[in-house]
Each structure stands twice: as structure tokens, then as C-alpha cells.
Amino acid sequence: MFIFNPDRVAAAEAAGWRAYYDRDWPRLLGLIVSLSEAQFRIPLPISWLAAYHIVRASAAWAPLHHDLGLVRRHLERYYRIARRHSGLRFDPARAAQLEVRYWDVHRRLSMTGQADKAEFVEALTDLHAELFGLPPEQARESAEWRVRANNTVDAITGGTSADPAGDWRRLEEHLRQCYFSLARALARRAEVVPA
């Protein structure tokens, strides 16, 4: 059964988001190493290679006009490593495609200020379902929590947050709830499917 620590994953990811929006690529690299180890059991020193691919994809994605092929290639390389060490059975190319879709929908909706996040929830539901081998209905709650985290980071980075420090804490809590939701869904699946 695939198990991870939701608290550790959420803390590393929240710190990683902060490093991304600060464009602190060296810090992001170290945080992604921790996240890769916590979420997908990628061991040292391979976790450094995995983190390199995520940081390269993130840095390539940061400009509005970017090389989508480069972003996708680095994400696929990351997901190949993650699959190899996690024991999960997702398709790395599909996971990379869904990750890019998530990034695209998030950017587009945050730039337009669109209140309806149904497309965003759907994109994240599809990504979580693919990565963790869950039916979409079991991945939806985690996607909803993750959208809350994204809405919070948009308020912080968009300058509309009245309490940025408090919102960073709330963002981490939203991510924690996202990962606890995934952990519960994975545990339910393990109860149903014999090992």
C-alpha cells in the first residue's frame, strides 16, 4: 500500500510554493528534494535529479511566454523517477500532461479573476486520480482543498491578502487537508483491494 505523511508533504509543498513565487530557485530545489522523498519515496541522491526536473519545469513555466515542450519534458522525467520509486502505477507522460493542464488552468483563472473554479477542480481531480490510481470521485475532495490553497496563494501574490503571514499558514493547512483526503482515499482503497 502506498503511504505518505500528509503533514510533511504539505509543509514541504507550502514552503516550495513560497520559494517559487519568490523565484528563489536554489531554495525551491532543496524543498523539492524533501517533497520528493516525502511524497514519492525518491531516495538521495536521485531525489536531487528529480528536484532538478521540477525546478527546471517551474523556471521554464514562470514566464508567460514559455517553451511548453521543455516544461512537459522535465515534468515527464520527474514523474518517471517518481513512478519508479513510489510503486504507483501512473503513466508519466499523462501525469506530465495533467500537471501542465493544472498549471495552465491556474494561471489563466488567476489572471482573469474568474470566480468559477469548476474547471480548476476538474483539472486537479484528474491529476490526483491519475497519480494515485483513484476514481475521480475519490480524488475530488483533495482537488477542492488544493484549489483553496491556490486561491489563497493568488490572494497573497496578487496583493489582495490582508494577512499574508496568516494566509501562508492557511495555505499550508489547505494542502494538509488535501493530502489527508488523499491518504484517506488510499487507505479505503487498500481495505477494498487485497494486497
PyMOL commands that set and color helices and strands:
alter all, ss='L'
color gray80, all
select helices_A, chain A and resi 6-21+25-40+46-61+68-86+92-112+118-132+136-157+164-192
alter helices_A, ss='H'
color red, helices_A
deselect
rebuild
show_as cartoon
